[in-house]
Amino acid sequence: MKALSLLLNDVDVLEIVGTTDVQVSGITFDSRKVSSADAERNVVMYVAQRGTQTDGHLYIPQAVAAGARVVVCEQLPAELQSDVCYVRVQDADIALGRIAASFYGHPSNQLRLVGITGTNGKTTTVTLLHQLFMQLGHRTGLLSTIVNKVCDEEIPATHTTPDALEINRLLRRMVDDGCEYCFMEVSSHAVCQHRIEGLHFTGGIFSNITHDHLDFHKTFANYIQAKKAFFDHLPATAFALVNVDDKNGRVMVQNTQARVMTYGFRGNADFKGKIIENSFEGLHLQVNARDAFFRLSGRFNAYNLLAIYGAAVLLGENVDDVLLKMSALGAAEGRFHVIRNGQGGVAIIDYAHTPDALKNVLSTVRDITSPEEEVLTVVGCGGNRDALKRPVMAEIACEYSSRVILTSDNPRWENPDEILHQMEAGVPENFREQVLVIENRREAIKTACMMMAKHGVVLIAGKGHEKYQDIQGVKHHFDDSEEVLKNWKLN
């Protein structure tokens, strides 16, 4: 229970109708979650957000009828109930973030919260940071695309960055469990929708930025600004660790108050790396002139490892301890996961679902394999997402592969054949005979495994850790790794 007057302390309130002399027991932005049974005993707050799909203001009467006794909104409803307190604010998204932080006792102030943003590498970076700090003896939390964790306790994840209420609820659990650190993915959507409003960050990491999410942001410039806004709001006490090899790395920190630190392989950087060897068995790197060996493969993972090393050092960890523990870290689920069949065939499962991510993975495969080895790529594109990248994804697959199978990803509400048709537009004319189109993903993987059973590499891109295929609003069980193991009859 929290006093409404205290919950509004950090909120830019424009108008209040009714009394704030009440104790709030629960908060929701979903009118369907207001229970009349709860409302009889408790004071429930409903926050009306102008969402991307529907406007929460339309459901104020429904929330009040179900028992909500505090309504936070940007526009007052036409009819006001005398036993309800209405709080009008400039931006309900911002208000929700600040109210949520206050309701849960500002948990982000009670541990060291580090956010990672960028197009690619977020999940791997936060997952490995969580592993690393647990191995260094710290109780640590994780907020990621794959799973949320309070130390070793797993909590299923539904979004890259949860809503403001869920973030603060999870952070509260971490603090109550004695966590000293939390590493979280920060998506561009979360920044724009103010899901991280009210959080106090100890540090921020920028991985890279490439063509993605233009269905939401509309322009690449908007996408860059969304990422940059995260760093704009970091406090002077925080660090901002950026990939200086990315041309937008410096852009991210143009207006930040945080202490700027850099990592990279090509130019001068505070945390400088050099790739000595790259194989399916792992990476041999020089990190600030120190030799280090890692179980992860690929140039893109070399960047992730350098970011992890830099963050750990900036958080005060001993350099030798960090490198020793990092050498044992394994990849995040569905990120360059290598499966061998014992007959010479290699399958790689990877979440790569953007042009840049696919290019990174395929260029890594090509760096590792010999020129005569064949590489077969199985790839699709998700429905109800940025359609402009579909032909680009196919073109990149063809550029780096010996053969390509175009297949379905998560078609969602779109016609999968239409998605594949758009992808086919990116296939070069001189490569068409090397391309198969198999809409059924299970059949596509089966075909690839049969074709590459005794030699070469199969890359199955796009879904990685996902255990489902989203078709017409229904999530059917589907696991790329399971399909490979089944077709190669491996346990």
C-alpha positions in Angstrom: 0.0 0.0 0.0 1.3 3.4 -1.0 -0.2 6.9 -0.4 -1.4 8.3 -3.7 0.1 11.7 -2.8 3.5 10.1 -2.5 3.1 8.1 -5.8 2.5 11.4 -7.6 5.6 13.2 -6.2 7.7 12.6 -9.3 4.8 13.0 -11.8 4.0 16.1 -13.8 0.4 16.5 -12.7 -1.8 19.0 -14.6 -5.0 18.5 -12.8 -6.6 16.5 -9.9 -10.3 15.9 -9.5 -11.1 14.2 -6.2 -9.1 13.4 -3.1 -5.5 12.0 -3.1 -5.9 11.0 0.6 -6.1 7.3 -0.3 -3.7 4.3 -0.1 -3.1 2.6 -3.4 -2.8 -1.2 -3.2 -2.4 -2.0 -6.9 -1.7 -0.5 -10.3 -2.7 -1.7 -13.8 -2.9 -0.3 -17.4 -5.2 -3.1 -18.5 -8.8 -2.4 -17.6 -9.6 -6.2 -17.7 -7.3 -6.7 -14.7 -9.3 -4.5 -12.4 -11.2 -6.9 -10.2 -14.4 -5.8 -8.4 -13.5 -8.3 -5.6 -10.2 -6.7 -5.0 -11.6 -3.2 -5.4 -14.0 -3.8 -2.4 -11.0 -4.2 -0.1 -8.3 -2.2 -1.9 -7.8 1.0 -3.9 -6.8 0.1 -7.5 -5.2 2.6 -9.9 -5.9 2.5 -13.6 -3.4 4.2 -15.9 -4.9 5.1 -19.3 -2.1 4.9 -21.9 -2.4 5.8 -25.6 -1.1 2.5 -26.9 0.0 1.5 -30.4 -3.1 -0.8 -30.8 -5.8 0.9 -28.8 -6.3 3.9 -26.6 -6.6 3.1 -22.9 -8.8 6.2 -22.4 -11.6 4.3 -24.1 -11.6 1.8 -21.2 -11.8 4.3 -18.3 -15.5 3.6 -17.8 -14.9 -0.1 -17.9 -12.1 0.2 -15.3 -14.2 2.4 -13.0 -17.2 0.1 -13.3 -14.9 -2.8 -12.3 -13.8 -0.9 -9.2 -10.8 1.3 -10.0 -10.8 4.3 -7.6 -7.8 6.2 -9.1 -7.6 7.0 -12.8 -4.4 8.5 -14.3 -5.1 9.9 -17.8 -4.1 12.5 -20.3 -7.7 13.6 -20.9 -10.5 13.5 -18.4 -13.6 11.4 -19.3 -16.9 13.2 -20.0 -18.5 11.7 -16.9 -16.7 11.8 -13.6 -17.6 9.6 -10.6 -17.6 11.3 -7.2 -15.8 8.4 -5.5 -13.0 8.3 -8.0 -9.8 10.4 -8.0 -8.9 11.5 -11.5 -5.3 12.6 -12.1 -4.6 14.4 -15.5 -1.0 14.2 -16.7 0.9 15.4 -19.8 2.1 11.9 -20.7 0.6 8.7 -19.2 3.5 6.5 -20.3 6.0 8.7 -18.4 3.7 8.9 -15.4 3.3 5.1 -15.3 7.1 4.6 -15.2 7.6 7.0 -12.4 4.6 5.8 -10.4 5.7 2.1 -10.9 9.2 3.0 -9.6 7.7 4.8 -6.5 5.2 2.0 -5.8 7.9 -0.6 -5.7 10.2 1.6 -3.6 12.7 2.6 -6.3 14.4 -0.7 -6.5 16.8 0.4 -9.3 18.4 2.7 -6.7 19.2 -0.2 -4.5 21.3 -2.3 -7.0 23.6 -1.5 -9.9 21.5 -1.6 -13.0 23.2 -1.8 -16.4 21.3 -1.5 -19.7 22.4 -2.7 -23.1 20.9 -1.3 -26.3 21.7 -1.8 -30.0 20.3 -3.8 -32.9 22.3 -7.0 -32.3 24.2 -8.5 -29.4 21.9 -7.4 -26.6 20.8 -10.9 -25.5 24.3 -12.4 -25.6 25.8 -9.5 -23.7 23.3 -9.4 -20.8 23.2 -13.2 -20.6 27.0 -13.5 -20.4 27.3 -10.6 -18.0 24.8 -12.3 -15.7 26.8 -15.6 -15.9 30.0 -13.7 -15.3 28.9 -11.8 -12.3 27.3 -14.9 -10.7 30.6 -16.7 -11.2 32.4 -13.7 -9.6 30.3 -14.3 -6.5 27.7 -11.6 -6.9 23.9 -12.2 -6.6 22.7 -10.9 -10.0 19.5 -10.4 -11.9 18.8 -10.6 -15.6 16.1 -9.0 -17.9 16.4 -10.4 -21.4 14.5 -11.5 -24.5 15.0 -15.2 -23.6 14.3 -15.2 -19.9 14.3 -13.1 -16.8 16.3 -14.3 -13.8 16.6 -13.6 -10.1 20.0 -15.2 -9.6 19.3 -18.8 -10.8 15.5 -18.6 -10.6 14.1 -18.3 -14.1 11.0 -16.2 -15.0 9.6 -16.5 -18.5 10.2 -13.4 -20.7 7.5 -12.1 -23.1 9.1 -8.9 -24.4 12.7 -7.7 -25.0 12.0 -5.1 -22.3 9.0 -5.7 -20.1 6.4 -3.0 -19.2 7.3 -0.5 -16.5 5.3 -2.2 -13.8 6.8 -5.6 -14.6 10.4 -4.2 -14.7 10.0 -2.6 -11.2 8.3 -5.7 -9.8 11.1 -7.9 -11.0 13.7 -5.4 -9.7 12.0 -5.4 -6.4 12.2 -9.2 -6.3 15.9 -9.0 -7.1 16.6 -6.4 -4.4 14.6 -8.4 -1.8 16.7 -11.5 -2.8 19.9 -9.7 -2.2 20.9 -9.0 -5.8 23.7 -6.5 -6.2 23.5 -6.2 -10.0 21.0 -6.4 -12.8 21.8 -6.5 -16.5 18.9 -5.7 -18.8 18.2 -5.4 -22.5 16.9 -2.0 -23.5 14.9 -2.1 -26.7 14.2 1.0 -28.8 10.5 0.3 -28.4 11.0 0.5 -24.6 12.7 3.8 -24.8 10.0 5.4 -27.1 7.2 4.0 -24.9 8.9 5.2 -21.7 9.1 1.7 -20.2 12.4 2.6 -18.5 11.1 5.9 -17.1 11.9 6.2 -13.5 14.8 3.8 -13.5 18.3 4.7 -12.3 21.1 3.2 -14.4 24.6 2.7 -13.2 25.7 2.2 -16.8 24.7 1.8 -20.4 26.3 -0.2 -23.3 25.8 0.4 -27.0 26.5 -2.6 -29.3 25.7 -1.4 -32.8 22.8 -0.1 -34.9 21.6 -1.4 -38.3 18.4 -1.5 -40.4 15.6 -2.9 -38.1 12.2 -2.1 -36.6 11.3 0.5 -39.3 7.8 -0.8 -39.2 7.6 0.9 -35.8 10.1 3.8 -36.1 9.3 4.6 -39.8 12.8 6.0 -40.5 16.3 5.0 -39.6 16.9 8.5 -38.2 14.0 7.9 -35.7 15.5 4.5 -34.8 18.9 6.1 -34.1 17.3 8.8 -31.9 15.4 6.2 -29.9 18.7 4.4 -29.1 20.4 7.7 -28.4 17.7 8.8 -26.0 18.7 6.1 -23.6 22.2 7.6 -23.3 20.8 11.2 -23.2 19.1 10.3 -19.9 21.9 8.6 -18.2 23.0 10.4 -15.0 26.5 11.9 -14.6 27.3 9.1 -12.1 26.8 6.5 -14.8 29.2 5.1 -17.5 28.3 5.0 -21.2 30.3 2.2 -23.0 30.0 2.4 -26.8 31.3 0.4 -29.7 33.5 3.0 -31.4 33.9 0.9 -34.5 30.2 1.5 -35.3 29.8 4.8 -37.1 26.9 5.8 -34.8 28.8 4.9 -31.6 29.9 8.5 -31.0 26.5 9.8 -32.0 24.9 7.8 -29.1 26.9 9.8 -26.5 26.9 13.3 -28.1 24.5 14.6 -25.3 25.1 12.2 -22.5 26.1 13.4 -19.0 27.6 9.9 -18.3 31.3 9.1 -18.4 32.0 8.0 -22.0 34.2 4.9 -22.5 34.8 3.0 -25.8 35.6 -0.4 -27.0 36.6 -1.7 -30.5 39.0 -3.6 -32.7 39.8 -1.1 -35.5 40.7 2.2 -34.0 41.8 3.6 -30.7 39.6 2.6 -27.8 39.7 2.3 -24.0 39.1 -1.4 -24.3 41.0 -2.5 -27.4 40.7 -6.0 -28.9 42.5 -8.0 -31.6 41.4 -11.3 -33.1 44.2 -13.8 -33.2 42.2 -16.9 -34.2 38.5 -17.6 -34.9 37.1 -21.2 -35.2 34.1 -23.2 -34.4 35.9 -24.1 -31.1 36.1 -20.5 -30.0 38.1 -17.2 -30.2 41.7 -16.3 -29.3 41.8 -12.6 -28.6 44.1 -10.0 -27.4 42.2 -7.7 -24.9 44.2 -4.6 -24.0 47.3 -6.5 -25.0 46.4 -9.6 -22.8 46.0 -13.0 -24.4 42.6 -14.6 -23.7 40.7 -17.6 -25.0 36.9 -17.9 -25.2 34.4 -20.6 -26.1 32.3 -18.3 -28.4 33.0 -18.0 -32.1 32.7 -15.1 -34.6 33.7 -11.5 -35.0 30.3 -10.4 -33.7 30.9 -12.3 -30.5 34.4 -10.8 -30.2 32.6 -7.4 -29.9 30.2 -8.8 -27.4 33.1 -10.2 -25.3 34.9 -6.9 -25.4 31.8 -5.1 -24.2 31.4 -7.5 -21.4 35.0 -7.2 -20.4 34.8 -3.3 -20.4 31.6 -3.3 -18.4 33.0 -5.6 -15.8 36.1 -3.5 -15.4 34.1 -0.3 -15.2 32.0 -2.0 -12.4 35.2 -2.4 -10.4 36.1 -6.1 -11.1 39.6 -7.4 -11.1 41.0 -7.7 -14.7 42.6 -11.1 -14.2 39.5 -12.6 -12.5 37.3 -11.3 -15.3 39.3 -12.8 -18.1 39.6 -16.1 -16.2 35.9 -16.4 -15.7 35.0 -15.2 -19.2 37.1 -18.0 -20.7 34.5 -20.5 -19.5 31.4 -18.6 -20.6 29.0 -20.3 -23.1 26.8 -18.7 -25.7 23.3 -17.6 -25.0 20.6 -20.0 -26.2 20.1 -19.9 -29.9 23.1 -17.6 -30.5 25.6 -19.4 -32.8 24.7 -22.7 -31.3 26.8 -25.4 -33.1 25.6 -29.0 -33.6 27.8 -31.6 -35.1 26.5 -34.9 -36.5 29.8 -36.9 -36.3 29.8 -37.5 -40.1 31.3 -34.1 -41.0 28.1 -32.1 -41.0 27.7 -28.9 -38.9 24.5 -27.1 -38.1 24.4 -23.6 -36.6 21.3 -22.3 -35.0 21.2 -18.5 -34.7 18.6 -15.8 -34.0 19.9 -13.6 -36.8 16.7 -11.9 -38.1 18.1 -8.6 -39.4 20.3 -8.1 -42.5 23.3 -7.1 -40.4 23.0 -10.0 -38.0 22.7 -12.5 -40.9 25.7 -10.9 -42.6 27.7 -11.1 -39.3 26.9 -14.8 -38.8 27.5 -15.8 -42.4 30.8 -13.9 -42.6 31.9 -15.6 -39.4 31.0 -19.0 -40.9 33.0 -18.1 -44.1 35.9 -16.9 -42.0 36.0 -20.3 -40.2 35.3 -22.6 -43.1 37.7 -23.4 -46.0 36.9 -22.0 -49.4 35.8 -25.4 -50.8 33.4 -26.1 -48.0 29.7 -25.6 -48.8 27.5 -23.4 -46.7 23.7 -23.9 -47.0 21.5 -21.2 -45.4 17.9 -21.7 -44.3 16.3 -18.4 -43.7 12.9 -16.7 -43.6 11.4 -13.3 -42.5 8.8 -12.6 -39.8 5.3 -11.4 -40.8 3.8 -8.1 -39.6 7.3 -6.7 -39.4 9.5 -4.5 -41.6 9.0 -5.7 -45.1 11.8 -3.7 -46.6 14.4 -6.0 -45.2 13.0 -9.2 -46.8 14.7 -9.0 -50.2 17.9 -7.7 -48.5 18.0 -10.8 -46.2 17.7 -13.1 -49.2 20.4 -11.2 -51.1 22.8 -11.5 -48.2 22.1 -15.2 -47.8 22.9 -15.7 -51.4 26.1 -13.6 -51.3 27.6 -15.7 -48.5 26.2 -19.2 -49.1 26.7 -22.0 -51.6 23.0 -22.7 -51.5 19.9 -21.2 -49.9 16.6 -22.4 -48.7 14.0 -19.7 -48.3 11.3 -20.8 -45.8 8.7 -19.5 -43.3 9.7 -17.8 -40.0 6.9 -16.5 -37.8 4.4 -15.5 -40.5 2.0 -14.2 -37.8 -1.0 -12.8 -39.6 0.6 -12.5 -43.1 0.4 -15.0 -45.9 3.8 -16.8 -45.8 3.9 -17.3 -49.5 3.7 -13.5 -50.0 6.6 -13.0 -47.6 8.6 -15.6 -49.5 7.7 -13.9 -52.8 9.1 -10.6 -51.4 12.3 -12.4 -50.3 12.7 -13.9 -53.8 13.0 -10.4 -55.2 16.4 -10.2 -53.6 17.8 -13.3 -55.1 20.4 -12.4 -57.8 19.6 -13.7 -61.3 22.8 -15.8 -61.5 22.0 -17.5 -58.2 18.4 -18.7 -58.8 19.3 -22.3 -59.5 21.0 -22.5 -56.1 17.8 -21.4 -54.2 15.0 -23.6 -53.0 11.7 -22.2 -51.7 10.1 -24.5 -49.1 7.4 -22.8 -47.1 7.1 -25.5 -44.5 10.0 -24.8 -42.0 10.1 -28.4 -40.8 10.5 -29.7 -44.3 13.1 -27.0 -45.1 15.3 -28.0 -42.2 14.9 -31.7 -43.0 15.9 -31.0 -46.6 19.0 -29.0 -45.5 20.1 -31.7 -43.0 19.8 -34.4 -45.7 21.8 -32.3 -48.2 24.6 -31.4 -45.8 24.7 -34.6 -43.7 28.3 -35.6 -44.5 30.0 -32.3 -45.3 29.6 -28.5 -45.1 27.7 -26.2 -42.8 23.9 -25.6 -42.4 23.0 -22.2 -41.0 19.4 -22.1 -39.7 18.7 -18.4 -39.1 15.9 -16.3 -37.7 14.4 -18.0 -34.7 17.3 -19.2 -32.5 16.0 -19.7 -29.0 12.3 -19.5 -29.9 10.3 -22.7 -29.1 7.3 -21.8 -31.3 6.1 -20.7 -34.7 3.5 -17.9 -34.7 0.9 -18.6 -37.4 -2.4 -16.7 -37.5 -2.2 -15.8 -33.8 -1.4 -19.3 -32.6 2.0 -20.3 -31.3 2.7 -23.8 -32.4 5.6 -25.7 -30.7 8.7 -25.5 -33.0 12.4 -25.7 -32.1 15.0 -25.4 -34.8 17.5 -27.3 -32.7 15.1 -30.2 -32.0 14.5 -30.5 -35.8 18.2 -30.8 -36.5 18.7 -33.3 -33.8 15.7 -35.4 -35.0 16.9 -35.4 -38.6 20.4 -36.3 -37.7 19.1 -38.8 -35.1 21.2 -37.3 -32.3 20.3 -37.3 -28.6 
